[in-house]
Amino acid sequence: EENERLKIEIDALRKTFSKFSNSSDKLDNLLGLQRCVFDKAGLGYEQMKNVKHFNNFFVKKVEPQICCNYCGKIGHISTSCMFRKNLCFGKTRKIWVPKGTLVTNLQGPKFKWVPKV
């Protein structure tokens, strides 16, 4: 009676051990193939069912645009500015002017009108 019980227990243990050894063989096989992450064929899933395809798997980070502090143009910085390095362009100096103090478009004539005597 005890012998029969031990044989049944040994058979059950062999079945569970065979499942683990089978799954480790399958895992080694999958690692050896180096397939897509979402392709789970061979693990009990149906082949090519519920497979996700991603076109943009890695999304690139949007970097801010760099702006030159010398000429004010986008795309380079002041150390590599062609206007700063090239002497043909001449030296222009930028200064800060508060809003409302500089009038660029004057109304009327340049001189005061004086009637003839």
Contact map, one row per residue, 1 for C-alpha under 8 A:
111110000000000000000000000000000000000000000000000000000000000000000000000000000000000000000000000000000000000000000
111111000000000000000000000000000000000000000000000000000000000000000000000000000000000000000000000000000000000000000
111111100000000000000000000000000000000000000000000000000000000000000000000000000000000000000000000000000000000000000
111111110000000000000000000000000000000000000000000000000000000000000000000000000000000000000000000000000000000000000
111111111000000000000000000000000000000000000000000000000000000000000000000000000000000000000000000000000000000000000
011111111100000000000000000000000000000000000000000000000000000000000000000000000000000000000000000000000000000000000
001111111110000000000000000000000000000000000000000000000000000000000000000000000000000000000000000000000000000000000
000111111111000000000000000000000000000000000000000000000000000000000000000000000000000000000000000000000000000000000
000011111111100000000000000000000000000000000000000000000000000000000000000000000000000000000000000000000000000000000
000001111111110000000000000000000000000000000000000000000000000000000000000000000000000000000000000000000000000000000
000000111111111000000000000000000000000000000000000000000000000000000000000000000000000000000000000000000000000000000
000000011111111100000000000000000000000000000000000000000000000000000000000000000000000000000000000000000000000000000
000000001111111110000000000000000000000000000000000000000000000000000000000000000000000000000000000000000000000000000
000000000111111111000000000000000000000000000000000000000000000000000000000000000000000000000000000000000000000000000
000000000011111111100000000000000000000000000000000000000000000000000000000000000000000000000000000000000000000000000
000000000001111111110000000000000000000000000000000000000000000000000000000000000000000000000000000000000000000000000
000000000000111111111000000000000000000000000000000000000000000000000000000000000000000000000000000000000000000000000
000000000000011111111100000000000000000000000000000000000000000000000000000000000000000000000000000000000000000000000
000000000000001111111110000000000000000000000000000000000000000000000000000000000000000000000000000000000000000000000
000000000000000111111111000000000000000000000000000000000000000000000000000000000000000000000000000000000000000000000
000000000000000011111111100000000000000000000000000000000000000000000000000000000000000000000000000000000000000000000
000000000000000001111111110000000000000000000000000000000000000000000000000000000000000000000000000000000000000000000
000000000000000000111111111000000000000000000000000000000000000000000000000000000000000000000000000000000000000000000
000000000000000000011111111100000000000000000000000000000000000000000000000000000000000000000000000000000000000000000
000000000000000000001111111110000000000000000000000000000000000000000000000000000000000000000000000000000000000000000
000000000000000000000111111111000000000001100000000000000000000000000000000000000000000000000000000000000000000000000
000000000000000000000011111111100000000000000000000000000000000000000000000000000000000000000000000000000000000000000
000000000000000000000001111111110000000000000000000000000000000000000000000000000000000000000000000000000000000000000
000000000000000000000000111111111000000000000000000000000000000000000000000000000000000000000000000000000000000000000
000000000000000000000000011111111110000000000000000000000000000000000000000000000000000000000000000000000000000000000
000000000000000000000000001111111110000000000000000000000000000000000000000000000000000000000000000000000000000000000
000000000000000000000000000111111100000000000000000000000000000000000000000000000000000000000000000000000000000000000
000000000000000000000000000011111110000000000000000000000000000000000000000000000000000000000000000000000000000000000
000000000000000000000000000001111111000000000000000000000000000000000000000000000000000000000000000000000000000000000
000000000000000000000000000001101111101000000000000000000000000000000000000000000000000000000000000000000000000000000
000000000000000000000000000000000111111000000000000000000000000000000000000000000000000000000000000000000000000000000
000000000000000000000000000000000011111100000000000000000000000000000000000000000000000000000000000000000000000000000
000000000000000000000000000000000001111100000000001100000000000000000000000000000000000000000000000000000000000000000
000000000000000000000000000000000011111110000011001000000000000000000000000000000000000000000000000000000000000000000
000000000000000000000000000000000000111111111010000000000000000000000000000000000000000000000000000000000000000000000
000000000000000000000000000000000000001111111111000000000000000000000000000000000000000000000000000000000000000000000
000000000000000000000000010000000000000111111010000000000000000000000000000000000000000000000000000000000000000000000
000000000000000000000000010000000000000111111000000000000000000000000000000000000000000000000000000000000000000000000
000000000000000000000000000000000000000111111100000000000000000000000000000000000000000000000000000000000000000000000
000000000000000000000000000000000000000111111110100000000000000000000000000000000000000000000000000000000000000000000
000000000000000000000000000000000000000010011111100000000000000000000000000000000000000000000000000000000000000000000
000000000000000000000000000000000000001111001111100000000000000000000000000000000000000000000000000000000000000000000
000000000000000000000000000000000000001010000111111000000000000000000000000000000000000000000000000000000000000000000
000000000000000000000000000000000000000000001111111000000000000000000000000000000000000000000000000000000000000000000
000000000000000000000000000000000000000000000001111100000000000000000000000000000000000000000000000000000000000000000
000000000000000000000000000000000000011000000001111110000000000000000000000000000000000000000000000000000000000000000
000000000000000000000000000000000000010000000000011111000000000000000000000000000000000000000000000000000000000000000
000000000000000000000000000000000000000000000000001111100000000000000000000000000000000000000000000000000000000000000
000000000000000000000000000000000000000000000000000111111000000000000000000000000000000000000000000000000000000000000
000000000000000000000000000000000000000000000000000011111000000000000000000000000000000000000000000000000000000000000
000000000000000000000000000000000000000000000000000001111110000000000000000000000000000000000000000000000000000000000
000000000000000000000000000000000000000000000000000001111110000000000000000000000000000000000000000000000000000000000
000000000000000000000000000000000000000000000000000000011111000000000000000000000000000000000000000000000000000000000
000000000000000000000000000000000000000000000000000000011111100000000000000000000000000000000000000000000000000000000
000000000000000000000000000000000000000000000000000000000111110000000000000000000000000000000000000000000000000000000
000000000000000000000000000000000000000000000000000000000011111000000000000000000000000000000000000000000000000000000
000000000000000000000000000000000000000000000000000000000001111100000000000000000000000000000000000000000000000000000
000000000000000000000000000000000000000000000000000000000000111110000000000000000000000000000000000000000000000000000
000000000000000000000000000000000000000000000000000000000000011111000000000000000000000000000000000000000000000000000
000000000000000000000000000000000000000000000000000000000000001111100000011000000000000000000000000000000000000000000
000000000000000000000000000000000000000000000000000000000000000111110000011110000000000000000000000000000000000000000
000000000000000000000000000000000000000000000000000000000000000011111001111110000000000000000000000000000000000000000
000000000000000000000000000000000000000000000000000000000000000001111111111111001000000000000000000000000000000000000
000000000000000000000000000000000000000000000000000000000000000000111111000011000000000000000000000000000000000000000
000000000000000000000000000000000000000000000000000000000000000000011111000011001001000000000000000000000000000000000
000000000000000000000000000000000000000000000000000000000000000000011111100001001011000000000000000000000000000000000
000000000000000000000000000000000000000000000000000000000000000000111111110000000000000000000000000000000000000000000
000000000000000000000000000000000000000000000000000000000000000000110011111100000000000000000000000000000000000000000
000000000000000000000000000000000000000000000000000000000000000011110001111100000000000000000000000000000000000000000
000000000000000000000000000000000000000000000000000000000000000011110000111110000000000000000000000000000000000000000
000000000000000000000000000000000000000000000000000000000000000001110000111111011000000000000000000000000000000000000
000000000000000000000000000000000000000000000000000000000000000001111100001111111000000000000000000000000000000000000
000000000000000000000000000000000000000000000000000000000000000000011110000111111001000000000000000000000000000000000
000000000000000000000000000000000000000000000000000000000000000000000000000011111000000000000000000000000000000000000
000000000000000000000000000000000000000000000000000000000000000000000000000111111100100000000000000000000000000000000
000000000000000000000000000000000000000000000000000000000000000000010110000111111111100000000000000000000000000000000
000000000000000000000000000000000000000000000000000000000000000000000000000000011111110000000000000000000000000000000
000000000000000000000000000000000000000000000000000000000000000000000010000000001111111010000000000000000000000000000
000000000000000000000000000000000000000000000000000000000000000000000110000001001111111000100000000000000000000000000
000000000000000000000000000000000000000000000000000000000000000000000000000000011111111000000000000000000000000000000
000000000000000000000000000000000000000000000000000000000000000000000000000000000111111110000000000000000000000000000
000000000000000000000000000000000000000000000000000000000000000000000000000000000011111111100000000000000000000000000
000000000000000000000000000000000000000000000000000000000000000000000000000000000000011111000000000000000000000000000
000000000000000000000000000000000000000000000000000000000000000000000000000000000010011111100000000000000000000000000
000000000000000000000000000000000000000000000000000000000000000000000000000000000000001111110000000000000000000000000
000000000000000000000000000000000000000000000000000000000000000000000000000000000001001011111000000000000000000000000
000000000000000000000000000000000000000000000000000000000000000000000000000000000000000001111100000000000000000000000
000000000000000000000000000000000000000000000000000000000000000000000000000000000000000000111110000000000000000000000
000000000000000000000000000000000000000000000000000000000000000000000000000000000000000000011111000000000000000000000
000000000000000000000000000000000000000000000000000000000000000000000000000000000000000000001111100000000000000000000
000000000000000000000000000000000000000000000000000000000000000000000000000000000000000000000111110000000000000000000
000000000000000000000000000000000000000000000000000000000000000000000000000000000000000000000011111011000000000000000
000000000000000000000000000000000000000000000000000000000000000000000000000000000000000000000001111111000000000000000
000000000000000000000000000000000000000000000000000000000000000000000000000000000000000000000000111111000000000000000
000000000000000000000000000000000000000000000000000000000000000000000000000000000000000000000000011111100000000000000
000000000000000000000000000000000000000000000000000000000000000000000000000000000000000000000000111111100000000000000
000000000000000000000000000000000000000000000000000000000000000000000000000000000000000000000000111111110000000000000
000000000000000000000000000000000000000000000000000000000000000000000000000000000000000000000000000111111100000000000
000000000000000000000000000000000000000000000000000000000000000000000000000000000000000000000000000001111100000000000
000000000000000000000000000000000000000000000000000000000000000000000000000000000000000000000000000000111110000000000
000000000000000000000000000000000000000000000000000000000000000000000000000000000000000000000000000000111111000000000
000000000000000000000000000000000000000000000000000000000000000000000000000000000000000000000000000000001111100000000
000000000000000000000000000000000000000000000000000000000000000000000000000000000000000000000000000000000111110000000
000000000000000000000000000000000000000000000000000000000000000000000000000000000000000000000000000000000011111100000
000000000000000000000000000000000000000000000000000000000000000000000000000000000000000000000000000000000001111100000
000000000000000000000000000000000000000000000000000000000000000000000000000000000000000000000000000000000000111110000
000000000000000000000000000000000000000000000000000000000000000000000000000000000000000000000000000000000000111111000
000000000000000000000000000000000000000000000000000000000000000000000000000000000000000000000000000000000000001111100
000000000000000000000000000000000000000000000000000000000000000000000000000000000000000000000000000000000000000111110
000000000000000000000000000000000000000000000000000000000000000000000000000000000000000000000000000000000000000011111
000000000000000000000000000000000000000000000000000000000000000000000000000000000000000000000000000000000000000001111
000000000000000000000000000000000000000000000000000000000000000000000000000000000000000000000000000000000000000000111
